[in-house]
């Protein structure tokens, strides 16, 4: 897949996340270095800023989600279908992302052409992914099946 360009950026795509009957639109960067996998299913994980994901949650769900992000409370799994996904990054040897199973990602790769992923794992990140706000998601390197 040849890189899409938004505002002078390569490999940046408009993305619509569908989760529990709600949706939100943001910008995803195809990160060829994103090799993060959910440990049980071994499926790729797309990383999403919490600020964007939270727009689809009720106040109660936001409170539960925030507690799960900070306290690692396994009893919350049943309410929001959460998983903890281990990862490491620069400056952090061992950490985790709170994972949720989105119903679909709709990625617009050209003006009138979209790709639907179907069910996909999202790792929710509670910091900014882009220093200049150019994107809110790091799409998994194999999101397009390659």
Buried (B, 14 or more C-beta within 10 A) or exposed (E): EEEBEBEEBEBBBBBBBBBBEEBBEBBBBBBEEBEBBBEEEEBBBBBBBBBBBBEBBEEEBBEBBBEBBEEEEEEBEEEBEBBBBEBEEEEEEEEBBBBBBBBBBBBBBEEEEBBEBEEBBBBBBBEEBBEEEBBBBBBBBEBEEE
